[in-house]
Amino acid sequence: MKLVSGSLKRRREQLGISQAEVAEGICHQSLLSRIERTDEVSNMTVLQKLCERLQLNATDIAQINESASTPLSVVRRMIEKNQIEEAEEALLNPALTTRIPIYAIPEFNVLRARVALYHGQAAEAMQLLQVALGDVDKYQVELTIEIFTEMGATWTAQDKNELAAECFERACGLIRRSSVDTQVAMASVITHTYRHQAEMYLVSGFADKALERVTEALQLLPTTTNYHEMVALQTLRMKCADALALSNEKKEAQLLAYAAAEFSKDMTLKEDVRGYGVLL
């Protein structure tokens, strides 16, 4: 069976673990190496076990029926789509919490922190992020960027923008030190970082810097499925345009936000931007 190109290797590298660690107790390392190299697998049991260990949703990378517990990748998508109640329920489900490998615990705590911040529980969110930062492996660069980003967002929510700026700078420092290929691979994470940094700039009174960051984020954003992020960025772009009295910029952002919501086929997202349709 053919897999989505590079999906297993990408997730393994994201978690900062070796082929031997992933394959242990499931298959020989050479088999995993071949699967990563060819993006093909014949044993569905092996694939499901590899996905479980990598906290991947097997149905995302191959057309199979998966009955395993909800992996972190699915919970992450719930949060990105603002399905917070569903994400919170999944994170509290023992079927998930008792099967998380040790190297995925930092990501688990980051997702818990994002849910906590959504509910306005900034202190709890920061505590979870500090735990995640203490546990994250030095090779988990993408996750480390996300931790500093969420710390920055948490400080921003508490109007502590100097502390937020420090966290965003640490995240951006890691981005700058990454290779071009790595930056391309983690474009979604970088986009998320830039959006939160732009939000901090805006509330700090630097609308011009905020708009510049939003523009950079939009240029990086993979547009095929990231409709919720697109709407969030265009909405932020509108706020920046308002602050800078850029009426044409605001109108364009409204139209693009409306279009992204329409393409998403997400009724909640479409309802959020319904008023923008009058501009068409």
Secondary structure by P-SEA (a helix, b strand, c coil): cccccaaaaaaaaaacccccccccccccaaaaaaaaaccccccaaaaaaaaaaacccccccccccccccccaaaaaaaaaacaaaaaaaaaacccccccccccaaaaaaaaaaaaaaaacaaaaaaaaaaaaaacccccaaaaaaaaaaaaaaaaaaacaaaaaaaaaaaaaaaaaaccaaaaaaaaaaaaaaaaaaaaaaaaacaaaaaaaaaaaaaaacccccaaaaaaaaaaaaaaaaaaaccaaaaaaaaaaaaaaaaaaccaaaaaaaccccccc
